[in-house]
Amino acid sequence: AYADRLIADLDGLDWPEPVKSMQRNWIGRSTGASVRFPSAAGPVEVFTTRPDTLFGATLMVLAPEHPLVDDLVAGTWPEGTREAWTAGHATPSEAVADYRRAASRVADQDRQSEARAKTGVFTGGWATNPVTGRPVPVFVADYVLMGYGTGAIMAVPAQDERDWDFAEAYDLDIVRTVQPPEGWEGRAYLGDGPAINSTGPGVSLDGLDVTEAKARITAWLEAEGRGREAVSYKLRDWLFSRQRYWGEPFPIVYDEDDLPLALPESMLPVELPELDDFAPRSLSDDDTSEPEPPLGRNPEWANVELDLGGGPKRYRRELNTMPQWAGSCWYYLRYLDPTNGERFVDREVERYWMVTADAVGGVDLYVGGVEHAVLHLLYSRFWHKVLFDLGEVSTPEPFQRLFNQGMIGAAAYLDERGLYVPAAEVVEEPDGNFSRAGKPVTRELGKMGKGLKNAIAPDEIYEAYGADTLRVYEMSMGPLDMGRPWNTRDIVGAHRLLQRAWRAVVDEGTGTSRVADEPPDPAMAKVLARAVHGVAEDYTALRFNTAVAKIHELVNHVTKAGACTRQVGEALALLLAPLAPHVAEELWSRLGHPPSVGRQPFPMADPTLLVDDTVTLVVQVNGKVRDRVEVATTITAEEAEGVALASTKVQELLAGAAPRKVVTRPPSLVNVVL
């Protein structure tokens, strides 16, 4: 019920399109037909998005785990069985058993790898193609997964690359059912075209395009009772338990008959017991026995006497715990009302913070990595929709806008064994190479983190430069959504910016404000207005790097002016506050204001000061730029020509002669033709 809503509701979210595509693909909604292939073991059901290609299904392939495999396996190889189908085994049961053992050692992801060779064995059993009536061999192959679709496929080699590979490897028939374009010399053809070789008892698709053929064959299958229109999803049920200590305990106990019972609300929450050992343990030397989760190490907690009605009885607690998603799926709601002991969030509080006009999501902006696209972000959406259906929250979606930040990269170093070594222990040699403990190491750039041993401890940056310097440096490294390389040497630039901003407002000798209580001159007022307007736009668009650049320009102007007015100083503190809150708070205090700068409204630019009074007039001679002159935006063509001809550089090139022609494009360009 939720899969379709999770897909459809993406349209109302302001999320990056790649993340939306990843969620759609992860859910994997496919429309097609469910088709039944009769067999001696009963009907084998397959789901296909291309029922129009049924006439080309020359074999069936089942996952090794499919429940019908045992019933399909024949006692002996049928007469005429091709050698390639047997894998060298004397009987089908030996071949299938050996293949299953091998497949059980391969991860599902590896089984579906396009680069991996397609393998399989014949079960010795046959099924009947429901449209042709012909028998088709049934194989077991590990590239088919029990967890997707029905765990069985009809293989159509002519229209599927994997099936083509399998058919070639095992000498199987290939029948084209879609006409490739003229001159086609490829193998499997995946494109559109008229149906061919697709006529059987009671139905013909020949000549139809793919869409028409799908509709006709699906209707025929339903009428004949051999199939039906169907929808399939890649999405599977959520395994919501872990065999570890850290996690929320399930409020479930088991009675003497091992029947699960939910604990009443009066017994919630169930809290984790104290443990000294957090490892699971094996209770038997039998290789098939399941290990006991860590909570079993506290028998007084695991086995408890409770009165759940009918008097006190002994119960056994559920020893598995919930995964991390149990908290991360709804933590943003708890932030709204963290001290509420009665509910996870008060309904009025939730409505106040989470409801916004014309938005389906509650949280206005969520900044997170793209690596969460099909885990946390998808689980949170499902969790939130359940709460919405229960009437516990007011919006159908948790996050209205999503912004994916880029990764910070840093130099990582490998020793002669190819192992990563701590970057902090590496030194740069005079010749530009790098070494650790006197031994050479190889430098590469990778994601900053513990895995590559190249993480930078923020404590060291705090101690040397302060937290605000680190914040400003990180935000100035580049666009927020792009990966950026870390360079500790560049931090000093952010530190100097904050020092200059401080000195612009505060007298370093006395520690008091040095601003003048007078309005800024017209030039400075225009510079300030542009800075305020530009920084506000950049903050709104999360362009923090360009916001820092505009603050830098403002500080440069103030420094060159040699004095700072109160209006400029106060605006500077407010502009800095989102990036450097500690420095901004101190500046605000030195300017004589009570705390806190974070509660002040953001400055507004005077729109009249954003209009340019002058513009740069580019002066060309024979198409080459020779001069630039500041002129009024209202300059006429005649005036622009006069300014250009009066230019010293143009006069030198004219050498007393008159120009042949003067082309004017006021107020930005004049081209003098000699």
N, C-alpha and C positions, 0 to 999 in steps of 0.2 A: 504493500500500500504506500510505503514511503519512497520507494525508488523513483517512481514517476514524479512525485512532488519535488524530490531533491534535484531532479533534472530541470523540471519546468521553472522552478522558482529561482534558478540561477539568472534568468533573464532580467529580474528586477534588482540585481545586485551590481554595485559599482566595483567589480573585481577585475583583475587582469584576465584577458581572454585566455591565455595559456592555462591558467589555473582552472577556469571554467571547463576548458576542453579536457584537462586531466581528470576532473571529477566525472564528466560525462562518460569518458572512456573507461574509467574505473567501474562505474555503475554498469556500463556496457549493455545498454538496452538494444535488443535486436528484435526485429519483427520478421516472421517467416511462417513456417509450418512445422507441426509435429507430425511425423510420419511413422507408421508401424510396418515393420518388415516381419512377416511371419517366419517362424523357425520351429524346429523340433522342441526347443526349450521354451517356447512361448513367443509372443511378439516382442521384437527388439525395437524400442522407440528411439527415434533420433529427432533432434531439432536441427532445422536447416534454414538459413536465410535465402537459399536458392532452390526452392522446390521445383523451379522450371528446369533444373538440370537432372531431375530424377532418372531420366532415360539414359544418362551417362554414368549412373552409379553401378560400377562393376565389382565392388567389394564393400564389405562393412568392416569397420575397425572399432574394437572395444578397448577401453582402458583395462589394464591388468587387474584392477580392483573391481571391475563390474560384476555384480552378483550373478549374472547369467552365464559367466564364463565357464564355471564348473559344469553346468548342465549342457553346454554346447560342445564341450570337449568329447571327441569320439574315442572309441576304444582303440581303433586302428586307423591308419592313414587310408582315406578313401582311394579307390582305384583311380589312377591317373594323376595323383597328387604330384605336383612339380617339386623337384629336389630343393629349389630355393625356398620353398615354403616350410620345410621341416627343420631347418637349422641343424641338420645332421642327426636328429634324434630318431629313435626307433618307433616311438609312439607319440601321439598328440599330447597325452597327459605328461610325459616326460618333457616335451618341448615347452609346454605352457608353464609347468612348474619351474623349470630352469629360468625361463624368461621372467617370470614374476619375481623370483629371487633377485635377479639382476636389476630389475626396474625398481625394486624397493630400496635400493642403495643410491638412487639418483634423485636429486631434489626436483620438485615440480618445475622450478624456473629453468633448470638445465634441460629438463625433458622437452620444453617448448622452444628451446634455442633454435633459431633458423639455421645456424651454422652446423648443428649436430646432425650426424648421419641418421636417417630414419631406419629403424629396425623393427622387427616384429616376427611373429610365428603364426602359422595357420592352426586354428583350433580343431580342424577336422570336421567342423560343422558348417552348415549352409543356411542361408536365409533366402527369402524370395523377394525380388524387387516387385513392389506392389503395382507398378505401372506397366512393366514388361512381362511379368510372370516368370522371368528367368531366375534360376538359382545363382546366388553370388556367394563367394567364399567369405567366411567370417574370420578375421585376424585379430590378434591381440597385439597392440603396439603402445609403447610408453609415451608417444607424442600426443596421445589422447588422455585427457585428465578426467577423473571421476567427478571432480569438483566443478566442472564447467559443462553446461547443457545437461545431457542425460548420461554422459560418460560413454556414449557411442556415437559414431558418425557414419554417414554414408559417404564413401570416398568416390569423388568424381575427378579422376586424374586430369581430364582435359580442361577443367576449369579451376584447378587449385594446384599451386606449386608443390606444396608438401605431398599431396596425393600423387602428383606426377612422379616425384622422386621415389615414393614408395612403390608405385606401379612399375617403374623402370627397374628398381632393385629386385623386385620379386616376380618379374615376368607376368604382369597382369594386363588385362585388356584395357585399352584407352579408346573411348568413344566420345567424339566431340558432339556437343548439343547446342553450341552457339557458333554461328559462322564467323570466323575471323575475317578481318579485312583482306582484300586481295593483296597477294604478295607476302602474307604472313609466314614467317619461317621460324617463329618462336615455338616454345613448348606450350605450357598451359596458357590459355587465353582468358583474361579476366575482364575484358571489356564488354560493351554492348554489341548486339548484333541480332539478326533474325535466328529463331530457333531452327535447328536441323536435327535429323535422326531422332525425332521426338514424336513418333506416332505409335500408339499401342491400342489394345482392345478398349474401345469406348472413348478414347480421348486422343486429340492431336494438337500439338503446339507448333508444328512446323510453320515457319513464316511469321510468327508473332514476335514482337520485340520483348525484351526481358520483363517489363512491367506487365504487359498483357498476358504473357505466358505464366507468370507467377499467379495472377488472379485466376486464370482458367484452371490451372492444375490444382490449386488450393480448393476451389469450389468443387472440382471433381472428387478430390480425396474425401472431402466432407460428405458429399452425396453418396459415395461408395462405402463410407465408414472405415476408410483406411488412413485417415489423418484429419487434421483440423488446423485452422489458423492459430498461431501461437506467438507469444512474446517471451523472450528469454533474457536473462540478466547475468552478467559476469559477477555481480555483487553476491556475496554469500553471507550466511548467518555470522554474527559477531561472536567470537569466542571470548567470553567475558570472565575469565578466571585465570589466576596465576598461582603457581606452586612456590610462593615465596612469602617472606614475613611482611615486608613493607607493602601495605595495601589495606584498603578498607575491608574488614571481615564481613562476610555475608551473614545477614540475620536469619540464618537457616539452621535448624537442628533436625536430627533424624531419630525416630523412635525405635523401639525394639524390633520392628519389622522393616527397618531401613526406609521408611516413608518420610519424605521431607516435610517439615512443618515450618511455616514462617513465624517468627517471633512477633508478639504484639507490640504496638507502638510504645507501651509503657516500659518495655525492656530495651528500648533503643536509646542511645546508640550502643552497639556492641564494640567494646574497646579492645585493642590488641593487648595480650598479656606480656609481662616482662619475660625476656628470654636472654640466656647467656650464649646460646649457640643458634645461629640463624641458618644453618645448612639443612637441607632435606636429608633423610636417612632411609636406608633400605632395611626392611623388616624381614627379608628373606634372601637366601642365597640363590633363589630361583631367578633366572635371567628374565623371565616374563612378568615378574611381580612389579607392581608400581611402587615407586618410592613414596614415603610419607612426607607431606609438606612440613615446613619448620614448625607450624603451630602445634603439631602433634607432640612436640618436645615438652609441652606443658600439659600433663595429663589432667591436672585439676581444672584447667580452663577447657580443655577439649571434651571432657566428660563431666556433665553438670546435672544437678538435680533442679528441675523447674516445675512450677505448677502452671500448666497451659490449659487447665480445665480438667476436672476429674481427679484432682489431688496431685501431690508431688510425684514425679517420675524421673527416672534417669534418661538423659538424652545425650547424643553425640553431636558435637558441633561440626559444621562444615569447616574443613581445614584450609581450603583454598581461599585466596583473597582476590579482591577486585584489581584490575589493572590500573595504570596511571590515568587512563581515560575517565575513570569514575570521578576524578576531581577536575581534570583539565577541560572536561566538556561543559562545565557550568560555573567555573570559578569567577568569571566576570559578573555573574549575577550576585554572588556573595559579596563582592566588593561594594555593591550598592548598600548593603545593610549588614555589615560584618558582626555586629554585636547582638543581633536578634536571636534570642534563645528559643523562640516559638516556631519561627518559619525560616526557610532558607533566604527569603526576601519578602518584606512587606509588600502587599499588592500596590498600595498607593505609592510607595517609594519606587517600585519597579516601573510604574506608569510614568512617574515624574521624569525619571532618567532615560528610559528606553523608548518612549514613544515620540517620534518626530514626524511631522507632516510629510506626506509623499515619500516615506521610506518604509520598506518592509523589514529592514534590519534594525535591531535595537542599538547596538554599539555603533557610534558614528564612524569611527576609524579604527581599524585593526592593522597594526604593523607587525608582520611576521614573515618568516622565510618560506620560500616556495617549497621547501622540503616537507612542509606540513600539509600540502595540498590535498592528498587523499587519505590522510590519517586524522590528525587533530581537527582540521577544518571541516572535514566531511562528518566525522563523529559528532562534533559540536552542533552542526546543523541538524542532524538526526535527533540528538538529545533535546535540542531546543524545540523542534517541531512536536515532539511528544509532550513536552511541558505546555506548549501552546494548545494542543488538542485537549489537554487536561484542564485548561483554563488557568494555568499557573503563571503564564507570562502573556504579554499583550501583543507581541509581534511574532510572525511566523518564521523569521530568520534572526540569527544572533548578531551578525556583523554586516552592516550596510556597505561600507567601503573597506576594501582590502588593499594594502600596499606592501609589496614584497621588497624588502631591503636587500641590498647586495651583500656579499660576503667580504670580510676583510682578509686579505692575503698577507702573508709574511714569509720571509726567507726561512727555508728549512734546510737541514744539512744531513748528508749521508756519509757514513764512514766507508772504509774499504770493503766492509761486508755487505754494504747496501742497506744498513740499518740506520734509522734516524737517531741523531744524538741531540742533546739539549742545545738549543740555539744560543742560550745565555752563556754557554761555555766555549763558544767559537770566537776566535779572534781573526781579524783581517791582517794579512801579512803585507809588508811594504810593496810586494810585487802585484798586489791585488787578489791573490789567492787566499784561501781560508784554511784554518787548521784548528784542531782541538787536541789539547795535551801534546802538542808537538807533532801530531799526525795530520796529514792533509785530509780535508773533507770536501765533498762536492756540494755546491749550493744550488737550490732550486726554489721556485716560488710555489707555495701551496696555501690552502685554507688554514688560517690561524686556529690552533687547537691543541689539545693534549696528544692526539694521535701522532702529529708530526713533531711534537716536542718543541713547538715554536710559539707557544702562547706568551703574551706579554702580561705580567702581573700589574693590574691597575694600581696596586698599593705603591709600587715604585714610582709611577708617574705622579700620583698624588703627593708623595713626599718631596719629589724634586720640583714639581711645577704647580701642584694644586689640582683639584678635581675639575674646576672650570676650564683650565687649559686643556685637559684631556677631552672634555666635551666639545669645546670649540674646534680642536684639531680634528676629531672624528667627523664632525659635521662639515668641515671645510675640505675633506680629502677628495671629494668628488660627488657626483649625483648619488642620492641615497639608494636608488635602485640598481646601481652598478657595483661590481666588485672593485675594491680599491686596495692597492698595496700599502702596507704599513711601513713607515720609515721614521724611526725614533728621532732622527736628526731634524725632521721637519717640525717637531713639536715646538721648538723654540720660536717659530714664526707665530704660532697662536699665542704663546706666552708674551711675546713682545707686543702683540696687538692689545692684549688686556692691560699691559703695563702703560702703554701710550694712552689708552682710554682712561685709565686711572689718573695719570698725570694731567690729562686735559681738564679734569674736574677737581682734583684734590691737590692741595699744596703739599708736596712731600716733606717740606720742612716742618710744617705745623700740623699736618694731618687734617686740616679743615678745608672747607670748600673754597675754591678760588674763582667761582663763577661770578660774572657781573650781572647785577639786577637791571638789565636793560635789554631791549629787544635786539635781535641780531640785525646786522645790516642787510640790505636787500639781496646781495650776492649770497651771503650765508643762509638767509631765509630760503632761497631757492634751492640751495644744496641740501638743506635739511628736509624740505618738502619732498624732494626727489628720493632721498634716502628712506624716509618714513614710508612713502608710497611703494617703493620698490621692495623693501624688506617685508612689508605686510603682504604683498603679492607672493613673494617667495615663500614665506612661512605657510601661507594658505595652500600653496602647491607643493609643499615639502621640499622646496629647493633650498636646503639649508646652506649648501656650499656657496651659492650666489648671494644669499642673504649675508653671509660672513663677508663676502667681497664688497658688498655695498656699505656695510658698517665700517669696513677698512677704509673705503673712500671718504666716508664722513669724518673719521678720526684724522685722516691725512689733512683734510681741509681745515679742521679745527687746529691741528698742530701748526700748520703753516700760518694761520691767522694769528697765532700767538696768544689768543685769549678765547675764552668760552663763556657764552651767555647762559643764564639759567634755563631758558627755553631749550637750548641745544643740549645742555648737560642732562636735563631731565629726560629729554627724548632719547639720548644715548643710553641712559640707564634702562629705560623701558625697552628699547630695541635689543639690548644685550640680555635681558632677563630670561627669555626662553632657553638661551644657549649657555649663559654664564650666570646662573641665579645667585651665587654667593657674592661675586663681585658686584653685580647689579644691586643687590640688597644693601651692600656697604655704601655704594655710590648714592643710593636713594636716601640712606640715613644721613650721610655727610651733607646732602643737599637740604637737610632740615625737615625731612618728612618722617612721620611715624611708619612703622612696618604695616603692611608689607608691600614691596613693589609688585609681588605676584598678584595682588588684589586690585591693582590699578587698571583702568581701561587702557587699551593699546592706543598710542597716539594716532591722530588722524591728520593727513596732509591737507593743506589748503589747496583746493583744486586750481585756484587762480595762479598759484606759483608753479604749477606743473606745465603751464603753457610756455613754450619757448619764445623769447623776444627776439633772439638772434639765431642765425643758422650759418653753417660753414659753406661759403661759396667756393667751389672748386674752379680754379682758373687753369685752362689748358691752352697750349700753343701747338697747333697741328696735331691735336689728339693726345699730347703728352702733358701730364700734370706738372705745372710750373709754380703754382702758388695756391695758397688757401687763405681766405679772408673772411672774418666774421662780419656779417651784414644783417640788417633787419629782415625779419621774415616777410615783410610787406614790400620789399624792394621790387621796383619795376624793371622791365627789360632794358630800358634806356639807362636807368641808374646802374644796373648790373654791368652793362657794357662799359660805362664810364669808370667803375671801380676796377674792372679787369685791365683796361688800357692804362690806368694810372699806376698799376703795379710796377714796382721797380724791376722785377724779373722780366716782365713782359716788355718794358721799355728797352731793356738791354738787348732782347732778341729782335725787337723791331728796328733798332739802330737808326731811328729817325724816319723810317719808311712807314707808309700807311698800310694797314692790313688789307688783304684782298676781301676778307669777309669775317664777320663776327656773328657767331651763333650763340644765342642766349636761351637758357632754360631756367629763368628765375624761380626760386631764389637759390638754387643749388649748383648751377653749372653755367660756365661761359667758355666757349672754345674759339680762340683767335686763330684764323687761318692766314698764314703769311703768303 
